[in-house]
Amino acid sequence: MYGKKFFIITLVMLISLSGLFAQSPDELSRMIETEEATVGQVGYFLAVYLELVPDVANGRASLDALETAGYGSYRNADAPITLSQLAGLCMKVWKMEGGLMYSLFGSNHYAFREFQSKGYLSFSDDPMAHLSGYKALNLIYKCLETADASEPVAETDSEESGE
């Protein structure tokens, strides 16, 4: 029963994420199977989402593009990403508003706490824990859903003119 649920959830994630990101399905599959997601892997997905790099870029080029665009500085693309690093990066990429402490300091620690308060992460999660590729994509997807839900719907010309 557990295997069937996992397969269905993985299939749904693959389909929904492949439409949201323009990268090849190989990268998505590789990320889902990764036991410890790296900074470069996450940077790749976010840089492609922001259209800072083409879908054939590598992790280092993606991190360089994120750094140039003002999303932080990343030295080692092959280092495992922590929950607090991912939370901080997502807060910056989607320009999420945080609480008082995040607004004052903008640190990954307070971004992690903000994700806990939003319900994206459990209160028992460790900010320094490494996460699987599946969990990293799931967290990115939650941010994407929230960002899509908060974007105002543009009115058409006919509605504005009263037709």
HELIX and SHEET records of a PDB file:
HELIX    1   1 TYR A    2  LEU A   20  1                                  19    
HELIX    2   2 PRO A   25  GLU A   33  1                                   9    
HELIX    3   3 VAL A   39  TYR A   49  1                                  11    
HELIX    4   4 GLY A   59  THR A   68  1                                  10    
HELIX    5   5 LEU A   83  VAL A   93  1                                  11    
HELIX    6   6 LEU A  100  PHE A  105  1                                   6    
HELIX    7   7 ASN A  108  LYS A  118  1                                  11    
HELIX    8   8 GLY A  133  SER A  150  1                                  18    
HELIX    9   9 ASP A  157  SER A  161  1                                   5    
END                                                                             
